[in-house]
Amino acid sequence: MTPELWASWRRPSQDEMMASRYHKAAIEALVPLLAAHRPVLCVGCGDGTELGYFPGSIGVTLNAGGLLPVCRQRHEIVVADMHCLPFRNGAFSAIFCKDTFEHALAPWIALNELTRVARDCILLATPDESWEHSPHHPLIPTVRQINAMAQKLSWQTETWSLTCTDPTTYCSWDLRILRLTRGTHANR
């Protein structure tokens, strides 16, 4: 570790450590759903951790300042808004969008953009409705609303819930998972 990096390091808070374990567990549970897809666009790639699970992936973020240095070195990062993605139609086999879609100011426009740049599959993982009063989530669309938007865009949805539990604190988080495909409609 360089002296500059050491000087800027700070001990993560308990909340940050729990969130980190939660994100890792959630990503590891979801990655197999996109195993057959390359390239993957990670929309809202956060600190870039999820990029390591998808070789050759590209990350989209609003703020590249929060990325881990190793992610900047190994992956292409594009600073862009999910409401206006700078990619051609069908540029990616799949899109991975975890803990991001609920931040959309205009979910219809954001979903339209995701379906425009995806060829085969979109994996949305959003918090359940219990987070709807958070000031950081302007609007958390319901599963029914996302299904209706996807169907208007000629995409089919498969939905289920995922609960991630931190083994050290036994705290758990519930995610709603929506896999959008150009295939058949199913609910689990």
C-alpha positions in Angstrom: 0.0 0.0 0.0 1.4 3.4 -1.0 1.8 6.1 1.7 -0.8 8.2 -0.2 -3.3 5.4 -0.2 -2.5 4.6 3.5 -3.1 8.2 4.5 -6.5 8.3 2.7 -7.6 5.0 4.2 -10.2 5.0 7.0 -11.8 2.1 8.8 -15.2 1.3 7.4 -18.2 1.8 9.6 -20.3 -1.2 10.8 -23.0 -0.2 8.4 -20.6 -0.1 5.5 -19.2 -3.5 6.4 -22.7 -5.0 6.7 -23.7 -3.4 3.3 -20.5 -4.8 1.7 -21.3 -8.4 2.9 -24.9 -8.0 1.7 -23.9 -6.8 -1.7 -21.4 -9.6 -2.1 -24.0 -12.2 -1.1 -26.6 -10.7 -3.4 -24.2 -10.5 -6.4 -23.0 -14.0 -5.9 -26.6 -15.3 -5.8 -27.5 -13.4 -9.0 -24.4 -13.9 -11.2 -25.3 -17.4 -12.3 -28.5 -16.1 -13.9 -26.3 -14.2 -16.5 -23.6 -16.9 -16.9 -24.4 -17.5 -20.6 -24.4 -13.8 -21.5 -21.5 -11.7 -22.7 -20.9 -8.8 -22.8 -22.8 -7.6 -19.7 -23.4 -3.9 -19.0 -23.5 -3.2 -15.2 -25.7 -0.2 -14.8 -25.1 1.6 -11.5 -21.9 -0.3 -10.8 -21.2 1.4 -7.5 -17.7 0.8 -6.3 -17.1 -1.6 -9.2 -17.1 -4.9 -7.2 -19.7 -6.5 -9.4 -17.6 -5.9 -12.5 -15.2 -8.6 -11.4 -18.0 -11.2 -11.7 -18.5 -10.5 -15.4 -15.4 -10.8 -17.5 -15.3 -8.2 -20.3 -18.2 -6.2 -18.7 -18.6 -2.4 -18.9 -19.7 -0.4 -15.9 -22.0 2.6 -15.9 -22.0 5.0 -13.0 -23.0 8.6 -12.3 -19.9 9.2 -10.3 -16.6 7.4 -11.0 -15.0 8.8 -7.9 -16.4 6.0 -5.8 -14.8 3.2 -7.9 -12.2 1.0 -6.4 -8.8 1.6 -8.1 -8.5 -2.0 -9.3 -11.9 -1.7 -11.1 -10.7 1.4 -13.0 -7.6 -0.6 -14.2 -9.4 -3.8 -15.3 -12.7 -2.6 -16.7 -14.1 0.1 -18.9 -16.2 2.6 -17.0 -18.6 5.0 -18.6 -20.0 8.0 -16.7 -23.6 8.2 -17.8 -27.2 8.3 -16.6 -29.4 5.3 -17.0 -32.1 7.5 -18.6 -29.8 8.2 -21.5 -27.2 5.4 -22.2 -24.5 6.2 -24.7 -24.6 2.8 -26.5 -26.0 1.5 -29.7 -29.2 -0.5 -29.8 -28.6 -4.1 -28.7 -25.0 -3.5 -27.8 -25.0 -5.9 -24.8 -26.2 -9.4 -24.4 -27.4 -8.7 -20.9 -27.7 -5.9 -18.3 -27.1 -6.3 -14.6 -28.8 -3.5 -12.6 -28.7 -4.1 -8.8 -29.9 -1.5 -6.3 -30.0 1.2 -9.0 -33.4 1.1 -10.8 -35.2 2.5 -7.7 -33.1 5.7 -8.1 -34.6 6.4 -11.5 -36.4 9.7 -11.6 -38.4 8.5 -14.6 -38.6 4.7 -14.5 -40.4 4.4 -17.8 -37.5 6.2 -19.6 -34.8 4.3 -17.7 -36.5 0.9 -18.6 -36.9 2.0 -22.2 -33.1 2.7 -22.3 -32.2 -0.6 -20.7 -34.3 -2.6 -23.2 -32.9 -0.5 -26.1 -29.3 -1.5 -25.4 -29.9 -5.1 -24.2 -30.3 -7.9 -26.7 -31.4 -10.8 -24.6 -31.8 -10.3 -20.8 -32.0 -7.6 -18.1 -31.6 -8.5 -14.5 -33.2 -5.9 -12.1 -32.7 -6.3 -8.4 -34.5 -3.6 -6.4 -35.3 -3.3 -2.7 -38.8 -4.3 -1.7 -41.5 -1.7 -1.0 -40.5 -1.4 2.7 -37.8 1.0 1.4 -40.3 3.3 -0.4 -40.1 6.1 2.1 -36.3 6.4 1.9 -35.3 9.9 0.6 -32.8 8.2 -1.7 -35.5 6.3 -3.6 -37.6 8.8 -5.4 -39.9 6.1 -6.7 -39.8 2.3 -6.2 -42.0 0.9 -8.9 -44.0 -2.1 -7.9 -43.4 -5.5 -9.6 -46.8 -5.0 -11.3 -45.7 -1.6 -12.7 -42.4 -3.0 -13.9 -44.2 -5.9 -15.5 -46.6 -3.6 -17.3 -43.8 -1.3 -18.5 -41.8 -4.4 -19.8 -44.8 -5.8 -21.6 -45.4 -2.5 -23.4 -41.8 -2.7 -24.6 -42.4 -6.3 -25.8 -40.3 -7.9 -23.0 -41.4 -10.7 -20.7 -40.7 -10.9 -17.0 -39.9 -13.5 -14.4 -40.1 -12.4 -10.8 -39.1 -13.7 -7.4 -37.6 -12.5 -4.0 -34.2 -13.0 -2.7 -33.3 -12.6 1.0 -29.6 -12.0 1.9 -28.6 -12.6 5.5 -25.4 -11.4 7.0 -24.0 -14.5 8.9 -22.3 -12.4 11.6 -25.2 -10.1 12.5 -28.1 -12.1 11.2 -29.5 -8.9 9.6 -31.3 -9.6 6.4 -32.3 -7.6 3.3 -35.0 -8.5 0.8 -34.6 -7.9 -2.9 -37.1 -8.1 -5.6 -35.6 -9.8 -8.6 -37.0 -9.2 -12.1 -35.5 -11.0 -15.1 -36.7 -9.4 -18.3 -36.2 -11.4 -21.5 -37.5 -11.5 -25.0 -38.8 -15.0 -24.2 -41.9 -16.4 -22.4 -43.6 -15.0 -19.3 -43.3 -16.8 -16.0 -43.6 -16.1 -12.3 -41.8 -18.0 -9.6 
